[in-house]
């Protein structure tokens, strides 16, 4: 049956409303990808500098073994530190984690996090990190990190979660701990500008993205602590330790509110000094279905938007990511932030469909009958299973908000549930 343009518009509006609602089936969090993040932060000392190197690795990159009813894994991080001529230091840090539930070992939102420190003189260094995965022979050589230790520089801003964590009855800032990048996210993250000159009472911050000023303001509220970066309960935090230098932490709240995925130019001014940084804005839990923009545009056809998809596909391929983002901006329910929840939810549903509704026939889950319904309406309020007179499995999905009961049957026994009603 052919649908009129009016009917397609009504159906699409229902889909947008469905996508805008909070998803019940998948955790709505800002989990990071199962990859490795490493970052460094410099804190001045008497004659040398404390360089803290924090790192994280996703559970899905680890190999767990079962011991005494629990699941254990870990890593060993080795960093060779060289100046322009020779290796000046080699540091090794072993870290481990234990979980009770096997399902947690496959989590995409859990990480092994830790921190190691080294004292360095002023100069330019190259850090060459290698990670060895416990219970395997795997060694991962990470990309080298260039580190400048300079007393005249304004120190690199620290990206933290908005909400502090309670450690030993003390509330501490927790580092995002992923290559010093700012998350592109619906949640709010802050950056802290560490200032060790106790005569500085304010900082001026200007952040530009795509030649547009996103933030330009003076900040004069700060916290004074003796700053150390440490690890507690699997979280990397900023601790207060009397043996370290005094610092004023100026906070720029919800720094990611109007930042889009990409790069951002950050200018920090302290008195007569200024420093420019080029900082990544990363969509850490970006749906896999958005990794290929051409395929992502084609997916619009699943919800009756073939004409729109064809128009977008006629554009230059290099423009696909931007025109796809611009297309979904029309359906953004909250334009006060850069993050588009409708856009993210739609492609997250495609990921979920691909992972959960694939079958032995080889067709992608998003193209299956259950996948298409899931992409349109999200999680059903209830799912029932029964057998028909031919002993075929029948699934009944109920959506109370739209007054629908949808029936699927696995007639072939291959997991290919076809819609039958």
C-alpha positions in Angstrom: 0.0 0.0 0.0 1.4 3.4 -1.0 1.5 6.1 1.7 0.6 9.7 1.0 3.0 12.5 1.9 0.6 13.5 4.7 0.6 9.9 6.2 4.4 9.7 5.9 4.7 13.1 7.7 2.4 11.9 10.5 4.3 8.6 10.9 7.6 10.5 11.0 6.3 12.9 13.6 5.4 9.9 15.8 8.9 8.5 15.3 10.5 11.7 16.4 8.3 11.9 19.5 9.2 8.3 20.3 12.9 9.0 19.8 12.7 12.1 22.0 11.4 10.1 24.9 13.9 8.5 27.2 14.9 5.0 26.1 14.0 2.3 28.6 15.9 -0.7 27.2 19.5 0.7 26.9 21.3 2.5 29.6 21.2 6.3 28.8 24.7 7.1 29.8 27.8 8.8 28.5 29.9 5.7 28.4 33.2 5.9 26.5 34.3 3.6 23.8 36.2 0.5 24.7 39.5 2.0 23.7 42.5 3.4 25.5 42.9 7.0 26.7 46.1 8.5 28.1 46.7 12.1 29.2 49.3 14.0 31.2 49.2 16.9 33.6 52.1 19.0 35.0 52.3 20.3 38.5 55.4 22.5 39.6 57.5 21.4 42.5 60.7 22.9 44.1 63.2 22.3 41.3 61.5 19.7 39.2 57.9 19.2 38.0 55.5 16.4 38.9 54.1 14.9 35.7 51.0 12.8 36.3 50.1 10.3 33.5 46.5 9.0 33.8 45.1 6.2 31.7 42.0 4.2 31.1 41.2 1.1 29.1 37.7 -0.3 28.5 36.7 -3.7 30.0 35.9 -4.9 26.5 39.6 -4.6 25.6 40.7 -6.7 28.6 40.8 -10.5 29.0 39.3 -11.7 32.3 39.9 -15.1 33.9 37.7 -16.6 36.6 39.3 -17.1 40.0 37.5 -18.1 43.2 34.1 -17.1 41.7 35.3 -13.7 40.6 36.6 -12.3 37.3 40.0 -10.7 37.2 42.0 -8.8 34.6 44.6 -6.1 34.4 47.3 -4.4 32.5 50.9 -3.3 32.8 51.8 0.2 31.4 55.3 0.9 30.4 56.3 4.4 29.4 59.7 5.3 27.9 60.4 9.0 28.4 63.0 10.6 26.1 64.2 14.1 25.4 65.6 15.1 22.1 68.6 12.9 22.5 68.1 9.9 24.8 65.8 8.0 27.1 65.8 9.8 30.4 63.2 7.7 32.3 61.3 4.4 32.1 58.2 3.9 34.3 56.1 0.9 34.8 52.6 0.7 36.4 50.6 -2.5 36.9 46.8 -2.2 37.5 44.1 -4.8 38.0 40.4 -5.0 38.4 38.0 -7.7 39.8 34.3 -8.0 39.2 31.7 -10.4 40.5 29.4 -10.7 37.4 30.6 -12.1 34.1 28.3 -9.7 32.2 30.3 -6.8 33.5 33.4 -8.1 31.8 31.8 -7.3 28.5 30.6 -3.8 29.4 31.1 -0.9 27.1 30.8 1.6 29.9 33.3 0.2 32.5 37.0 1.0 32.5 40.2 0.2 34.3 41.6 3.6 35.3 44.8 4.5 37.1 47.6 7.1 37.3 51.4 7.1 37.6 53.7 10.1 38.2 57.3 11.0 37.4 59.5 14.0 38.2 60.9 15.9 35.2 63.1 19.0 34.7 62.0 21.7 32.3 62.2 20.7 28.7 60.5 18.9 25.8 59.8 15.2 26.1 58.3 12.3 24.1 56.4 9.7 26.0 56.2 6.2 24.3 53.6 4.1 26.1 53.1 0.4 25.7 50.3 -1.6 27.4 50.5 -5.3 28.1 47.2 -7.0 28.7 47.1 -9.5 31.6 46.3 -13.1 30.8 47.5 -12.7 27.2 50.6 -12.1 25.1 49.1 -8.9 23.7 51.2 -5.7 23.7 49.7 -2.5 22.4 52.0 0.3 21.3 50.2 3.6 21.7 50.9 6.7 19.8 53.8 8.9 21.2 52.8 11.8 23.4 54.7 15.1 23.2 55.0 16.8 26.6 56.3 20.3 27.3 57.5 21.1 30.8 57.8 24.8 31.0 57.4 27.1 34.1 56.5 30.1 31.9 53.5 28.3 30.3 49.9 28.4 31.4 49.1 24.9 32.4 46.8 22.7 30.3 43.1 22.8 31.4 41.7 19.6 33.1 38.4 18.2 31.8 36.3 16.9 34.7 32.8 15.5 35.4 30.4 18.1 36.8 29.5 16.0 39.8 32.3 15.4 42.3 32.8 11.9 43.7 32.9 11.2 47.5 36.2 9.5 48.5 36.8 9.0 52.3 34.0 11.5 53.0 35.7 14.1 50.8 34.2 15.4 47.6 36.8 15.4 44.8 36.8 16.3 41.1 37.0 13.3 38.8 38.9 13.5 35.6 37.2 12.5 32.4 40.7 11.0 31.7 40.5 10.5 27.9 43.3 12.3 26.0 42.4 15.7 27.6 39.3 15.9 25.3 36.0 17.6 26.0 32.9 15.3 25.6 30.3 16.0 23.1 27.4 15.0 25.3 23.9 15.8 26.6 25.4 15.9 30.1 27.5 18.7 31.4 31.3 18.6 31.9 33.5 21.3 33.3 37.1 22.3 32.7 39.5 23.5 35.5 42.3 25.9 34.8 45.1 25.3 37.3 46.9 28.5 38.3 49.9 28.3 40.6 50.6 32.0 40.8 48.8 33.0 44.0 48.5 36.6 42.8 46.1 35.7 39.9 42.5 36.3 40.9 40.7 35.8 37.6 41.1 34.1 34.2 39.8 35.1 30.8 38.6 32.3 28.6 37.7 32.4 25.0 36.5 29.3 23.1 35.9 29.4 19.4 34.6 26.6 17.1 34.2 27.0 13.4 35.2 30.7 13.7 32.2 31.2 16.1 32.7 32.4 19.7 31.1 29.8 22.0 32.4 31.2 25.3 34.1 34.5 26.1 34.1 35.4 29.8 36.1 36.3 32.8 36.0 33.8 35.7 36.9 34.8 39.2 35.7 32.0 41.3 38.3 29.4 42.3 39.1 26.6 44.8 42.5 26.6 46.5 44.0 23.2 47.2 47.4 21.5 47.2 47.0 19.5 44.1 47.8 15.9 43.5 46.2 13.6 40.9 45.5 10.2 42.3 43.4 7.1 41.8 40.8 5.9 44.3 38.1 3.2 43.8 39.0 2.9 40.1 38.5 6.7 39.5 41.2 9.2 38.7 40.6 12.3 40.9 42.2 15.6 42.0 43.2 15.1 45.6 44.4 17.6 48.2 47.9 16.7 49.5 50.0 18.9 51.7 53.2 17.8 50.1 52.2 19.3 46.7 52.1 22.8 45.4 49.2 25.2 46.1 47.0 25.8 43.2 43.9 27.9 42.4 41.4 25.9 40.3 39.2 28.2 38.2 36.2 26.3 36.9 34.5 26.9 33.6 31.1 25.2 34.1 29.3 23.2 31.4 32.0 23.9 28.9 30.6 21.5 26.4 27.1 23.0 26.4 27.4 24.6 22.9 30.3 22.7 21.6 29.8 20.4 18.6 31.9 17.4 17.7 35.2 18.4 16.2 38.0 20.8 17.3 37.8 23.8 19.6 40.3 26.7 19.9 40.7 27.6 23.6 42.5 30.8 24.6 43.4 31.3 28.3 44.6 34.7 29.6 46.2 35.1 33.0 47.2 38.7 33.6 49.7 39.6 30.8 50.2 36.0 29.7 48.1 34.0 27.3 48.1 30.5 25.9 46.2 28.9 22.9 45.2 25.3 22.9 43.5 23.2 20.2 41.3 20.8 22.1 39.2 17.9 20.7 35.5 17.7 21.3 34.8 13.9 21.1 31.5 12.0 20.9 32.7 9.2 23.1 29.6 7.0 22.8 29.0 7.8 19.1 26.8 5.2 17.5 28.6 2.8 15.2 26.0 3.4 12.6 27.2 7.0 12.2 30.8 5.9 11.4 29.8 5.5 7.8 27.9 8.7 6.8 26.7 7.4 3.5 25.2 4.3 5.2 23.8 6.5 7.9 21.9 8.6 5.3 20.6 5.5 3.6 19.1 4.4 7.0 16.6 7.3 6.7 14.8 5.1 4.2 13.9 2.7 7.0 11.5 5.3 8.4 9.9 6.4 5.1 12.3 9.2 4.3 13.6 7.8 1.0 13.2 11.2 -0.8 15.2 13.0 1.8 17.9 10.3 1.7 18.2 10.5 -2.1 18.5 14.3 -1.9 21.3 14.1 0.7 23.1 11.4 -1.2 23.3 13.6 -4.3 25.6 16.0 -2.3 29.4 15.8 -2.3 30.5 12.8 -0.2 32.9 14.9 1.8 29.9 16.9 3.0 27.9 13.9 4.2 28.7 14.2 7.9 27.7 17.9 8.0 24.6 17.7 5.9 23.4 14.7 7.9 23.9 16.6 11.2 22.2 19.7 9.6 19.3 17.5 8.5 18.7 16.2 12.1 19.0 19.7 13.6 15.5 20.3 12.2 14.2 17.7 14.8 16.3 18.8 17.7 13.9 19.4 20.6 16.4 21.4 22.7 18.3 24.0 20.8 19.8 25.5 23.9 22.5 22.8 23.7 24.7 21.6 20.9 23.9 17.9 21.6 21.0 16.6 19.5 19.3 13.9 21.5 16.9 12.9 18.7 19.9 12.4 16.3 21.8 10.3 18.8 18.8 8.2 19.8 17.9 7.3 16.2 21.3 5.9 15.4 21.7 4.3 18.8 18.5 2.4 18.0 20.0 1.3 14.7 23.1 0.0 16.6 20.8 -1.8 19.1 18.8 -3.4 16.2 22.0 -4.5 14.4 23.3 -6.1 17.6 20.1 -7.8 18.8 17.9 -8.6 15.8 20.4 -10.2 13.4 19.8 -13.8 12.3 21.3 -16.7 10.5 20.2 -15.3 7.1 22.9 -12.7 7.4 20.6 -9.6 7.0 21.5 -6.7 9.3 19.3 -6.4 12.3 18.3 -2.9 11.4 16.7 -4.2 8.2 14.8 -7.0 9.9 11.1 -6.6 10.6 11.7 -6.4 14.4 14.6 -3.9 13.8 12.5 -1.6 11.7 9.7 -1.5 14.3 12.3 -1.0 17.1 13.9 1.9 15.2 10.5 3.5 14.8 9.1 3.1 18.3 11.9 2.1 20.6 11.5 -0.5 23.3 8.0 -2.0 23.6 6.2 -1.8 26.9 6.0 -5.5 26.9 7.1 -8.6 24.9 5.3 -11.9 25.1 6.3 -15.2 23.5 4.0 -18.0 22.6 3.7 -20.8 19.9 1.1 -20.9 17.1 -0.6 -24.0 15.8 2.5 -24.9 13.7 4.7 -24.6 16.8 6.4 -21.5 15.4 7.6 -19.0 17.9 5.5 -15.8 18.0 6.6 -12.6 19.6 4.0 -10.0 20.6 5.3 -6.4 21.1 2.9 -4.0 22.8 3.3 -0.2 22.5 0.7 1.4 24.8 1.5 5.0 23.9 0.5 4.4 20.3 -2.1 1.7 20.9 -0.3 -1.0 19.0 0.3 -4.7 19.3 2.7 -6.1 16.7 3.1 -9.8 16.0 6.3 -11.5 14.7 6.9 -15.1 13.9 10.1 -17.1 13.4 8.8 -19.4 10.8 12.1 -20.7 9.6 13.7 -21.2 13.0 16.7 -19.1 12.0 15.9 -16.1 14.2 14.3 -14.2 11.3 11.1 -12.9 12.9 8.8 -11.7 10.2 5.9 -9.4 11.0 2.6 -11.3 10.7 0.2 -8.8 12.1 
